[in-house]
Amino acid sequence: MVSHDLYKNIMGQFPTGVTVITAFNDMGDVVGFTASAFSALSMDPALVLVCPSYTSDSYPVIRDTKKFAIHILADDQQAVAYQFAKKGIDKSEGLDIQKSEHGLPIIKGALAVLECELWNDYAGGDHAILVGQVINALLANTDEQHPLLYCRSKMASLPEMS
């Protein structure tokens, strides 16, 4: 077995984008979490996967409501990423969040949003593997916005590309 610390350090060497996953609970409150464990899975049908911790307050809400929104954060949204990474607070406080036509909370300013219906929920060690079928997609003006990246426990902008 590989040590927990070594595994975490090795995985931290892999740069990823930063996402925030949101849903509404039964009382209409926004729940969500920050995730770098996100990936495209299939083109036909359009499927994505995201991996919440089983200890996440949001996981049972998404499992039960069977729908969620994935926000690919822009590089000016570090505060949003940190806000949704915390536990036990009103994560939507102070944010511009709109309810979509599909009944999902959408954070204004994201680089892109994928609205999903839960396709399947698999066990994955201490995390769930949620597969979502994309039912709606929104894309910001990518000429004006850039993605937020995560690597070595830090968030940063994408370097200039020529």
Stockholm file with secondary structure:
# STOCKHOLM 1.0

chainA/1-162         MVSHDLYKNIMGQFPTGVTVITAFNDMGDVVGFTASAFSALSMDPALVLVCPSYTSDSYPVIRDTKKFAIHILADDQQAVAYQFAKKGIDKSEGLDIQKSEHGLPIIKGALAVLECELWNDYAGGDHAILVGQVINALLANTDEQHPLLYCRSKMASLPEMS
#=GR chainA/1-162 SS CCCHHHHHHHHTTSCEECEEEEEECTTSCEEEEEESCEEEEETTTTEEEECCBTTCSHHHHHHHHCEEEEEECBTTCHHHHHHHHSSSSCTTTTCCEEECTTSCEEETTCSEEEEEEEEEEEEETTEEEEEEEEEEEEECCTTTCCBEEEETTEEEECCCCC
#=GC SS_cons         CCCHHHHHHHHTTSCEECEEEEEECTTSCEEEEEESCEEEEETTTTEEEECCBTTCSHHHHHHHHCEEEEEECBTTCHHHHHHHHSSSSCTTTTCCEEECTTSCEEETTCSEEEEEEEEEEEEETTEEEEEEEEEEEEECCTTTCCBEEEETTEEEECCCCC
//
